[in-house]
């Protein structure tokens, strides 16, 4: 077998990606300067191009800042920003960008006439696009040209490549017998999370049951994004981490081994992990939020008055700096993790808000409510920019909308599950793209839904305690499983294994496999 050769520049880029993902910006800049190797990656080229074409310059500049780009491309970008700031009459900001940024200083030295043209436009009391743009050009054409030039300079790399490669190498060593199974592998911190890429299949059999006794039951559950943990939040306020292979409590977390469990003062109605799986946020029936460090069990932050009634849904923002919540108090809110304060409030629903999610670009929030509507909110202004009343189920009644999820195969679409026997994929304009029905005339209304990580399967639970498994590819109901004795509350899917957890009022969590 030929020896594999790894380019040293690729190793540097792996380290640079790790530094970028962990916000170590000064170390990243120093490494790029010292080696002359630049990362030049973005999270998504589609989002990057969309941000340029829609003039979200703040987001674009943040993305561009760590990149090494040709001077001409940067000059074109900054010139466009100056023109658009002048058009918006943001003259102070335009002046700062024109006179204080490196690309514009370079323009002044190399193309004084072009620079002077911008100074002249800035000095005028009006803005005329015919003067600003050359003949045959326009703001939209310039944006498109800049998007094309910038996107050709960047690439998208799968997240956490360095950790994935370390994980794969350890797995290979285990496979070769160099590491016995179950060895605790300390790669500087914690365990190496190994990702098994499985073809998505729907569950057919019960793999394990975790019983909670007669006086309590699980109200919410989630798998961590790294696939290591299953966590549950209960009616009695307990938050517990489980080994989902054995169905036993995780004793490798010291605080659990000593029976010092994470606790809320009331029922835990919702919980969510940060993207790096290091933090957990929990929301209570009493309207409080707590943020925890998973490894130590320490409570990092409390929000005593997050909502005036129970917190129904909670999510971390992509960068884990903010929390998106919604509640029985009819509101949706964004809270700052650093400040411990509410940053934004979205009002307009006329009943319980059952779920709230960020759109993939982070500029909007989608929320769904028992008032039968889905609302689209602008994060910056907190205004409701659209209200959608899905035409699914009984048209004359405002059917409770239980949940919304972004569709992994097309992030401009979402999956809407309301209190009917039909679930739908919808676009952001509120049109139904595809719908799936249990075919039950009565007694089979859905109470919860879930989409598999890659978007191959859609799972819905009915009030009949049946799990309906729909294939996204064929659009058909492939399987129906009776899963609990009493009402089912919800579902959770492992991030990269064919493993589903269901939990209900019968006091059990059940794990299902193909």
Helices and strands as residue ranges (DSSP letters): H 8-21, H 25-35, H 45-53, H 57-65, H 71-87, H 91-100, H 102-110, H 112-123, H 129-132, H 139-151, H 161-175, E 205-211, E 218-223, E 230-234, E 238-243, E 248-249, H 254-257, E 262-263, E 268-273, E 279-284, E 289-293, E 299-303, E 311-316, E 322-327, E 332-336, E 342-346, E 353-358, E 364-369, E 374-378, E 384-388, E 401-407, E 410-418, E 422-427, E 432-437, E 446-451, E 457-462, E 466-471, E 477-482, E 488-493, E 499-504, E 508-513
